[in-house]
């Protein structure tokens, strides 16, 4: 069965383990960003799914880096949005390789 729900590009900022190490050592405010295509019935649903994806994505980065303290992306208040013009956020050649959820 094929889903007919629209795709939304969810873009989010986060602090990677290496960003955090640099920020803690220098007082800087480095952040990384990522994006994921979200299949959802509405933009509100896409934001909800995207937030959960970002939470899991960032926690997995810290687990893979062997960190014992895991951040809470949802509580940390990182920027995130639905891109209404994805070609402005990422070059067209990269849009097809972004993950889909």
Buried (B, 14 or more C-beta within 10 A) or exposed (E): EEEEEEEBBBBBBBBBBEBBBBBEEEEEEEBBEBBBBBBBEEBEBBBBBBBBBBBEBBBEBBEEEEBEEEBEBEEEEBEBBBBEEBEEBBEEEEBEEBEEB
